């Protein structure tokens, strides 16, 4: 599943007596700034308050029937309220950004078209009429607030994408964990996704229907493109390939946008091997977020961050806490997109489970945003924190067959005290997105009535 390019409608406004070049040129420049920031902009003709409403009709016609997720109401000068409302009312079902431009300096003095006379006249009527919008103005002589504007628009686009999304869930409640359960009605009504459960038997049946040539071809790809720390046992690669291809086929058939599965009590106990290699390969051949252990809200968090950033995020879990942060890692797999270097696997077994292809790749460092959705006291809560991810010291998890692997891991140095984080921690899994995405998370949560803990 490739995240589609975010698309917005754009209408510029200015008063009929203002020189038209002052309005048109500034609106066109604003639309271009949104394009530069990764948005697909469907630009309508500029509207003024011509008494017949011909320009309003032209703007409506330019956008009706076009697919876009949010509308920018770009006010570039004074404009009587009726002209704006007349134009935007056909799109009242869409989230809107009421965006006021600012004046400019010319020949040693400041020039304004009274942009904020237009926006201040609009804010209260739009609110009273029930428009779903954010009011954002640019300040005199200050850097335009493009990033804030884009954060709102991307949050609106992600919010729409989550409505009706389908998450695949192989099995249910791995290891009888409580923190991975979910409230289906609340999830559907507040955020939008549906979680569809199916049994591991379906995957086993799909494995049996696979083409032998495809298994052989994909196994050759794995041996060629991945780095093996040692030679696997006969059949180890093929077992991972069969599982990955069967999962791929199920995901494609049902159109899942995210995926989780019963790991310990499912694949490991029933299929007798660790699925890390299969999940690593699944990320090579699909482009959807995945998290193990039937982690429902972990999958939803991944889906939210995927749609906000356009990048599939990884999951990690806590192993140790430091005074200034945490040691986080994964006992199984990371997608190639977060690897620092080639995908590296170690044929290994853990406890009573048979040999699988454990992903031991190095992980990219840098600034990250850690997020986790949960339901607390009857309401949804998003816990988010910024951290600097650095390479950790050498360590191992007890229980792996020797020589013990160095698991994919990072030392997270929180921007806030670790004790504060601990008192709000929402589970063992957090979603790791590279970069600072707090503004996006804030806007998304505000838009959907989700409490945010920062």
C-alpha positions as CSV (number, residue, x, y, z in Angstrom):
1,X,0.0,0.0,0.0
2,X,1.6,3.2,-1.2
3,X,0.4,6.4,0.6
4,X,-1.2,8.6,-2.0
5,X,0.0,12.1,-2.4
6,X,-1.8,14.6,-0.2
7,X,-4.3,16.7,-2.2
8,X,-5.8,20.1,-1.2
9,X,-8.1,22.6,-2.9
10,X,-7.0,26.2,-2.9
11,X,-9.1,29.4,-3.3
12,X,-7.7,32.9,-3.0
13,X,-9.8,35.9,-2.1
14,X,-9.5,39.6,-2.3
15,X,-11.8,42.7,-2.7
16,X,-13.0,43.8,-6.1
17,X,-11.4,47.3,-5.7
18,X,-8.0,46.0,-4.8
19,X,-5.6,45.9,-7.7
20,X,-6.0,42.3,-9.0
21,X,-2.3,41.7,-9.4
22,X,-1.8,42.2,-5.6
23,X,-4.2,39.4,-4.9
24,X,-3.5,37.0,-7.8
25,X,0.3,37.0,-7.5
26,X,0.4,36.5,-3.7
27,X,-2.2,33.7,-3.9
28,X,-0.3,32.0,-6.6
29,X,2.9,32.3,-4.6
30,X,1.1,30.8,-1.5
31,X,-0.2,27.9,-3.6
32,X,3.3,27.2,-4.8
33,X,4.7,27.2,-1.2
34,X,2.3,24.4,-0.4
35,X,3.4,22.4,-3.5
36,X,7.0,22.8,-2.4
37,X,6.1,21.1,0.9
38,X,4.7,18.0,-0.8
39,X,1.0,18.8,-1.3
40,X,-0.8,18.3,-4.6
41,X,-2.6,21.7,-5.0
42,X,-5.8,22.0,-7.1
43,X,-5.9,25.8,-7.5
44,X,-9.2,27.6,-8.3
45,X,-9.5,31.0,-9.9
46,X,-9.2,33.9,-7.4
47,X,-12.5,35.2,-6.1
48,X,-13.6,38.8,-5.4
49,X,-17.0,40.2,-4.4
50,X,-18.4,40.9,-7.8
51,X,-22.1,41.4,-7.3
52,X,-23.2,38.7,-9.7
53,X,-21.0,36.1,-8.1
54,X,-19.5,35.0,-11.4
55,X,-16.0,34.5,-9.9
56,X,-17.4,32.6,-7.0
57,X,-19.2,30.3,-9.5
58,X,-16.0,29.8,-11.5
59,X,-14.1,28.8,-8.4
60,X,-16.8,26.3,-7.3
61,X,-16.9,24.8,-10.8
62,X,-13.1,24.4,-10.8
63,X,-13.2,22.3,-7.7
64,X,-16.4,20.4,-7.9
65,X,-15.9,16.9,-9.0
66,X,-12.2,17.0,-8.2
67,X,-10.8,14.8,-5.5
68,X,-9.1,16.7,-2.6
69,X,-9.0,16.2,1.1
70,X,-8.9,19.7,2.6
71,X,-9.5,23.3,1.4
72,X,-7.3,26.3,1.9
73,X,-9.3,29.6,2.1
74,X,-6.5,32.0,1.3
75,X,-7.4,35.6,2.2
76,X,-5.0,38.0,0.5
77,X,-6.9,41.2,1.3
78,X,-10.2,42.6,2.6
79,X,-13.2,40.6,1.2
80,X,-16.8,40.9,2.2
81,X,-17.9,37.8,4.1
82,X,-20.7,36.8,1.8
83,X,-18.4,36.3,-1.1
84,X,-16.3,33.8,0.8
85,X,-19.2,31.9,2.4
86,X,-20.9,31.7,-1.0
87,X,-17.8,30.1,-2.5
88,X,-16.8,27.7,0.2
89,X,-20.3,26.5,1.3
90,X,-20.5,23.7,-1.3
91,X,-17.3,22.2,0.3
92,X,-18.6,22.5,3.9
93,X,-18.1,18.8,4.5
94,X,-14.3,19.2,4.1
95,X,-11.8,20.5,6.7
96,X,-10.6,24.0,5.9
97,X,-7.7,26.3,6.6
98,X,-8.7,29.9,7.0
99,X,-5.3,31.3,6.1
100,X,-4.6,35.1,6.2
101,X,-1.6,36.4,4.3
102,X,0.4,39.5,5.3
103,X,1.6,42.6,3.6
104,X,5.0,43.4,2.2
105,X,7.7,46.1,2.2
106,X,8.2,48.2,-0.9
107,X,10.3,51.4,-1.5
108,X,11.2,51.6,2.2
109,X,7.7,51.3,3.6
110,X,5.1,48.7,4.5
111,X,2.1,47.9,2.2
112,X,-1.0,46.0,3.2
113,X,-4.2,44.9,1.5
114,X,-6.0,44.5,4.9
115,X,-5.8,40.7,4.9
116,X,-6.7,40.4,8.5
117,X,-9.7,42.6,8.1
118,X,-10.9,39.8,5.9
119,X,-10.0,36.9,8.2
120,X,-11.3,38.5,11.4
121,X,-14.6,39.2,9.7
122,X,-14.8,35.5,8.7
123,X,-13.7,33.6,11.8
124,X,-16.8,33.9,13.9
125,X,-19.4,33.5,11.1
126,X,-17.6,30.3,9.9
127,X,-17.5,29.0,13.5
128,X,-21.2,29.8,14.0
129,X,-22.2,28.2,10.7
130,X,-20.4,24.9,11.7
131,X,-17.5,24.9,9.3
132,X,-14.6,22.6,10.4
133,X,-11.6,24.9,10.1
134,X,-8.4,26.1,11.6
135,X,-7.7,29.9,11.7
136,X,-4.1,30.8,11.0
137,X,-2.8,34.2,10.1
138,X,0.7,35.3,9.1
139,X,2.3,38.0,11.2
140,X,3.6,41.4,9.9
141,X,7.3,41.2,9.1
142,X,7.6,37.6,10.2
143,X,8.4,34.3,8.4
144,X,5.2,32.9,6.9
145,X,3.7,30.1,9.0
146,X,3.9,27.5,6.2
147,X,4.9,24.6,8.5
148,X,1.9,25.2,10.8
149,X,-0.4,25.4,7.9
150,X,1.0,22.2,6.3
151,X,0.8,20.3,9.7
152,X,-2.9,21.1,9.8
153,X,-3.5,20.1,6.2
154,X,-1.6,16.8,6.6
155,X,-3.5,16.0,9.8
156,X,-6.8,16.6,8.0
157,X,-5.7,14.3,5.1
158,X,-4.5,11.6,7.5
159,X,-7.8,11.8,9.5
160,X,-9.7,11.2,6.3
161,X,-7.5,8.3,5.3
162,X,-8.0,6.6,8.7
163,X,-11.8,6.6,8.2
164,X,-12.7,3.2,6.8
165,X,-9.1,1.8,6.9
166,X,-8.8,-1.9,7.4
167,X,-6.2,-3.5,9.7
168,X,-5.5,-7.2,9.3
169,X,-5.1,-9.2,12.6
170,X,-3.9,-12.8,12.4
171,X,-5.0,-14.3,15.6
172,X,-6.1,-12.6,18.8
173,X,-4.5,-11.5,22.1
174,X,-1.0,-13.0,21.8
175,X,0.4,-14.2,25.2
176,X,-2.9,-13.1,26.8
177,X,-1.7,-9.5,27.0
178,X,-4.1,-6.8,28.2
179,X,-2.3,-3.8,26.7
180,X,-2.8,-5.0,23.1
181,X,-6.6,-5.3,23.3
182,X,-8.9,-2.6,21.8
183,X,-12.4,-1.2,22.0
184,X,-13.8,-1.8,18.5
185,X,-16.8,0.6,18.7
186,X,-14.7,3.5,20.1
187,X,-11.9,2.9,17.6
188,X,-14.4,2.9,14.7
189,X,-16.3,6.0,15.9
190,X,-13.4,8.2,16.9
191,X,-10.5,7.3,14.6
192,X,-12.1,5.2,11.9
193,X,-10.3,1.9,11.3
194,X,-11.8,-1.6,11.4
195,X,-9.8,-4.5,12.7
196,X,-10.4,-7.7,10.8
197,X,-9.4,-10.9,12.6
198,X,-8.5,-14.2,10.8
199,X,-6.9,-17.5,11.9
200,X,-3.4,-18.7,11.4
201,X,-4.9,-21.7,9.6
202,X,-5.8,-19.3,6.7
203,X,-2.1,-18.5,6.3
204,X,-1.1,-22.1,6.4
205,X,-3.6,-22.9,3.7
206,X,-2.3,-20.0,1.6
207,X,1.2,-21.4,2.0
208,X,0.1,-24.7,0.6
209,X,-1.3,-23.0,-2.5
210,X,2.0,-21.1,-3.3
211,X,3.8,-21.7,-6.5
212,X,7.1,-23.6,-6.0
213,X,8.9,-21.5,-8.6
214,X,8.0,-18.3,-6.8
215,X,9.2,-19.8,-3.5
216,X,12.5,-20.7,-5.1
217,X,12.9,-17.3,-6.8
218,X,12.1,-15.4,-3.6
219,X,14.5,-17.6,-1.6
220,X,17.2,-16.8,-4.1
221,X,16.5,-13.0,-3.7
222,X,16.8,-13.4,0.1
223,X,20.2,-15.3,-0.2
224,X,21.5,-12.7,-2.7
225,X,20.3,-9.4,-1.2
226,X,20.6,-10.1,2.6
227,X,23.7,-10.5,4.6
228,X,23.8,-13.8,6.6
229,X,26.0,-13.9,9.7
230,X,26.3,-17.7,9.2
231,X,24.8,-20.4,7.0
232,X,21.2,-21.3,7.9
233,X,19.9,-24.9,8.3
234,X,18.3,-26.5,5.3
235,X,14.7,-25.2,4.9
236,X,15.1,-22.1,7.2
237,X,15.0,-19.6,4.3
238,X,12.2,-21.4,2.5
239,X,10.0,-21.5,5.6
240,X,10.4,-17.7,6.0
241,X,9.7,-17.1,2.4
242,X,6.5,-19.3,2.4
243,X,5.2,-17.4,5.4
244,X,5.9,-14.0,3.9
245,X,4.3,-14.8,0.6
246,X,1.2,-16.2,2.3
247,X,0.9,-13.1,4.4
248,X,1.4,-10.9,1.3
249,X,-1.4,-12.7,-0.5
250,X,-3.8,-12.3,2.4
251,X,-2.9,-8.6,2.7
252,X,-3.4,-8.0,-1.0
253,X,-6.7,-10.0,-1.1
254,X,-8.2,-8.0,1.7
255,X,-6.6,-4.6,1.1
256,X,-5.2,-4.2,4.6
257,X,-3.5,-0.9,5.4
258,X,-1.8,-2.3,8.5
259,X,-1.1,-5.8,9.8
260,X,-0.4,-7.5,13.1
261,X,-0.2,-11.2,14.0
262,X,0.0,-13.7,16.8
263,X,3.7,-14.2,17.3
264,X,4.6,-16.2,20.4
265,X,1.4,-18.2,20.8
266,X,0.9,-18.4,17.1
267,X,3.7,-18.7,14.6
268,X,6.4,-19.7,17.0
269,X,4.3,-22.2,19.0
270,X,2.3,-23.7,16.0
271,X,4.7,-23.3,13.1
272,X,7.7,-24.0,15.2
273,X,10.0,-21.1,14.0
274,X,10.5,-17.4,14.7
275,X,8.8,-15.2,12.0
276,X,11.4,-12.4,12.0
277,X,12.8,-13.3,8.6
278,X,9.3,-13.6,7.1
279,X,8.3,-10.2,8.4
280,X,11.6,-8.7,7.2
281,X,10.8,-10.0,3.7
282,X,7.2,-8.9,4.0
283,X,8.5,-5.3,4.3
284,X,10.7,-5.9,1.2
285,X,7.7,-6.8,-0.9
286,X,4.9,-4.7,0.6
287,X,4.7,-1.2,2.0
288,X,2.4,-1.3,5.0
289,X,3.0,-0.9,8.7
290,X,3.3,-4.1,10.8
291,X,3.7,-4.8,14.5
292,X,3.7,-8.3,16.2
293,X,1.8,-9.7,19.1
294,X,-1.7,-8.7,18.1
295,X,-0.9,-5.1,19.1
296,X,-4.1,-3.4,18.0
297,X,-3.4,0.2,19.1
298,X,0.2,-0.2,18.1
299,X,-1.0,-1.0,14.5
300,X,-3.4,2.0,14.7
301,X,-0.5,4.3,15.9
302,X,1.6,3.1,13.0
303,X,-1.2,3.8,10.6
304,X,-1.7,7.3,11.9
305,X,2.0,8.1,11.7
306,X,2.3,6.5,8.2
307,X,-0.5,8.8,6.9
308,X,0.9,11.8,8.7
309,X,4.5,11.4,7.4
310,X,4.1,9.4,4.3
311,X,6.7,6.9,5.6
312,X,6.1,3.5,7.1
313,X,7.4,3.6,10.7
314,X,9.0,0.9,12.7
315,X,8.0,-0.4,16.1
316,X,10.4,-0.9,19.1
317,X,10.0,-2.0,22.6
318,X,11.7,-1.1,25.9
319,X,14.5,-3.2,27.3
320,X,16.0,-0.9,29.9
321,X,15.5,2.7,31.1
322,X,18.3,5.2,31.6
323,X,18.1,8.3,33.7
324,X,18.0,10.3,30.5
325,X,16.1,7.9,28.2
326,X,15.7,4.2,27.3
327,X,17.3,1.3,25.5
328,X,14.8,0.2,22.9
329,X,15.1,-2.7,20.4
330,X,13.2,-5.4,18.7
331,X,13.6,-9.2,19.3
332,X,12.7,-10.0,15.7
333,X,12.6,-7.5,12.8
334,X,12.9,-4.0,11.4
335,X,11.9,-2.8,7.9
336,X,14.8,-2.1,5.5
337,X,13.8,1.6,5.5
338,X,15.2,2.0,9.1
339,X,18.4,0.0,8.5
340,X,21.8,1.6,8.5
341,X,23.3,-0.6,5.8
342,X,22.2,-3.9,4.3
343,X,19.5,-6.1,5.9
344,X,21.5,-8.5,8.0
345,X,20.1,-11.7,9.4
346,X,21.3,-14.4,11.9
347,X,19.9,-17.9,11.7
348,X,19.1,-18.5,15.4
349,X,16.6,-20.0,17.8
350,X,15.1,-18.7,21.1
351,X,14.1,-21.0,23.9
352,X,12.1,-23.9,22.6
353,X,11.4,-22.3,19.2
354,X,13.1,-23.7,16.1
355,X,15.5,-21.8,13.9
356,X,14.4,-18.6,12.2
357,X,16.1,-15.7,10.5
358,X,16.6,-13.2,13.2
359,X,17.0,-9.6,11.8
360,X,20.2,-8.2,13.4
361,X,20.5,-5.1,11.1
362,X,22.0,-1.9,12.4
363,X,19.5,0.9,12.8
364,X,19.7,4.5,11.7
365,X,20.3,7.1,14.3
366,X,19.0,10.7,14.5
367,X,16.1,12.7,15.8
368,X,12.9,10.5,16.3
369,X,9.3,10.9,17.4
370,X,8.0,8.1,19.7
371,X,4.3,7.7,19.8
372,X,1.7,5.3,21.3
373,X,-2.1,5.4,21.2
374,X,-4.0,4.0,24.2
375,X,-7.4,4.2,25.8
376,X,-7.3,5.6,29.3
377,X,-10.4,6.1,31.5
378,X,-12.7,5.8,28.5
379,X,-10.9,8.2,26.2
380,X,-8.2,7.9,23.6
381,X,-4.8,9.3,24.6
382,X,-1.7,9.7,22.4
383,X,1.6,9.7,24.2
384,X,4.4,11.4,22.2
385,X,8.0,12.4,23.0
386,X,11.0,13.6,21.0
387,X,14.3,11.7,21.4
388,X,17.8,11.7,20.0
389,X,18.5,8.1,18.8
390,X,22.1,7.0,19.1
391,X,23.9,3.7,18.7
392,X,23.8,1.8,22.0
393,X,26.6,0.0,23.7
394,X,27.1,-3.8,23.0
395,X,24.4,-5.8,24.8
396,X,22.4,-9.0,24.5
397,X,19.1,-10.5,25.4
398,X,19.4,-13.6,27.5
399,X,17.9,-16.8,26.0
400,X,19.1,-16.8,22.4
401,X,21.3,-19.7,21.3
402,X,25.0,-18.7,21.4
403,X,26.6,-16.7,20.1
404,X,23.9,-14.2,21.3
405,X,22.8,-11.7,18.7
406,X,23.1,-7.9,18.9
407,X,19.4,-7.0,18.4
408,X,18.4,-4.0,16.2
409,X,18.3,-1.3,18.9
410,X,18.8,2.4,19.7
411,X,19.5,4.3,22.8
412,X,16.8,6.9,23.0
413,X,17.8,10.1,24.8
414,X,14.6,11.8,25.7
415,X,14.1,15.6,25.4
416,X,12.2,15.3,28.7
417,X,13.2,13.5,32.0
418,X,12.8,9.7,31.8
419,X,10.8,9.7,35.0
420,X,8.2,11.9,33.4
421,X,8.0,9.5,30.5
422,X,7.7,6.5,32.8
423,X,4.7,7.9,34.6
424,X,2.9,8.1,31.4
425,X,4.1,5.0,29.5
426,X,1.3,3.3,27.6
427,X,2.8,-0.1,26.7
428,X,5.8,-2.1,25.8
429,X,5.7,-1.1,22.1
430,X,6.2,2.5,20.8
431,X,6.2,3.6,17.2
432,X,9.4,5.2,15.9
433,X,9.2,7.9,13.2
434,X,12.4,9.7,12.1
435,X,12.2,13.5,12.5
436,X,10.2,15.9,14.6
437,X,6.5,15.2,14.0
438,X,5.0,16.7,17.1
439,X,3.2,19.4,15.3
440,X,1.6,16.8,13.0
441,X,0.6,14.7,16.0
442,X,-0.8,17.7,17.9
443,X,-3.0,18.7,14.9
444,X,-4.2,15.1,14.3
445,X,-5.2,14.6,17.9
446,X,-6.9,18.0,18.2
447,X,-8.9,17.3,15.1
448,X,-10.1,13.9,16.4
449,X,-10.7,14.7,20.0
450,X,-7.7,12.7,21.2
451,X,-6.0,13.8,24.4
452,X,-2.2,14.2,23.8
453,X,0.5,13.8,26.5
454,X,3.7,15.5,25.5
